[in-house]
Amino acid sequence: MIGITVTVDADHLDNIDAVGAALRQRGMRVDQIHGTIGIISGAVGDEDRTVLESVPGVQSVETENTIRIPPPDANPQ
């Protein structure tokens, strides 16, 4: 599973919980719904990510980035 952030469009902010329910039905594990800012965060399998973009109310689906910093004693390249 990959971590994702879904942005809900302005026309669906009042129904963000319904958008979250539709995302769950299409395979997303919804961790948090941030109604004030119109963001739903969670995770989904790689194969289901593109399906989420067709859910009514979804403006965008972005993959979370992970940054790894080497330990202080590592030899930088």
N, C-alpha and C positions, 0 to 999 in steps of 0.2 A: 504494500500500500504506500502511496505517496501523499504527503501533506499538501492540501490545497486551500486556497482562499477564494470564496465565491463572492463577487460583488453583485448586489441586487439592484435592479434599475429603479429609478425614482417612482415610477407608476405602481410598483409593487411593495414599497416600503411599509405600507399599512398592513400588508398581508405577508410579512416576512416569515411568520411561523408556517404558513401554508407552503411557501417556497421551500423552506427547510424540510417539510414533510415530503414534498415531491422529490427533493434530492435524496432523501433516505430511501424512497421507493425505487430509485434508480441506482442504488448501491453505495451511496455516500455514507460514511460514518460521520455524523454531525457532532462535533465536540462543543461548539459554542455558536449562539446566534446573537449578534451584536446589533440589535434593532435600531439603536440611535444612529449608527454610522452605516447601516446597510451591508454588513459583512457577515458571512457565514463561514466558519472555519471547521476543518475536519480532514478526513482522508478518504481515498478511493483507490481501487485497483487501476493500474495503467489502462486496462482495456475499457473501463467504464468512464474515464475522464471526458472523452468527447461527447458521450451521451448527455452529460450534465449541461453542456452548452445549449441544448435544445429545450431545457426546462423553461416554461414561461416565467418571466421575471428575472432570469439570470442575464446580467449584463456581461460578465466575464468570469472565467475560471483561470486562476493563476496557480502555478506550482510553487510551493514554498522552497526557497533556497537554503541550503545548509552550508555554512562556512566553517571550515576546520582550521584552527590555528595550532601550529606545532608547539610542543612544550618548550619552555624557556631554555632547556639544555640541549635542544635539537640543533643539528648543524644545518643552517639555512642554505639553500642552493643559490 
